Amino acid sequence: MRVFLLEDEYSLRVSIEEFLEDLGFEVEAFERGDEFFDAFFNDQCDLLLLDVKVPGIDGFELLKEIRKEGKNTPAIFITSMSHVNDMAKGFEIGCCDYIKKPFDLKELEVRMQNVLKRECFGSNSHTISLPGGCEYDLKKFTLKKQDREISLTKQEKRILELLVKHRGSVVTPAQFCDEIWGEYVDLANVRVQINKLRKKVGKDVIKNIHGLGYRIDT
């Protein structure tokens, strides 16, 4: 299994490369987007790991050009960009997943395995299928359950977007405080808001992982 990695931060690039090679992957690592682009069209690979802010061609433009050429190689963005609009742009361009820095390398492994064992929705669709018959549209930021659109408040949308972004992984109360409210808030308030959302979408969609946080399964 061959992976092309684009990451301009030397220590992180080396750490990811060594970690994946220990798992049995063959890794080609690049610092610049233009070098990555040239190599991609002259070689074969099974998965793309793309930082966004890199010298040369940035990760977004790079994947956009790759998709224009009809190449559907699964892609995961690795980036410090955390705004939901950036996440939406990545999915719209055609990525399959999105992991925010800093992250545990084990999380990267899990996300790679998830992408490799399923069809990459990002290359041909804006819709993610969720448990309980739900579908989330990454372009329109709308949620449907059994073909019925569910009305969500602005805050509920942000909570759901965060869970979708980290689907398959537990999102902790501290993460909700940081990424939804931007500051510490009473954890009881966090639970109340999430429970309101769970009542709308169903407990089978958003799971309460006791003592840890909440998770949407892939």
Secondary structure, 3 states (H helix, E strand, C coil): CEEEEECCCHHHHHHHHHHHHHCCCEEEEECCHHHHHHHHCCCCCCEEEEECCCCCCCHHHHHHHHHHCCCCCCEEEEECCCCHHHHHHHHHHCCCEEEECCCCHHHHHHHHHHHHHCCCHHHCCCEEEEHHHEEEECCCCEEEECCEEECCCHHHHHHHHHHHHCCCCCECHHHHHHHHHCCCCCHHHHHHHHHHHHHHHCCCCCEEECCCEEECCC
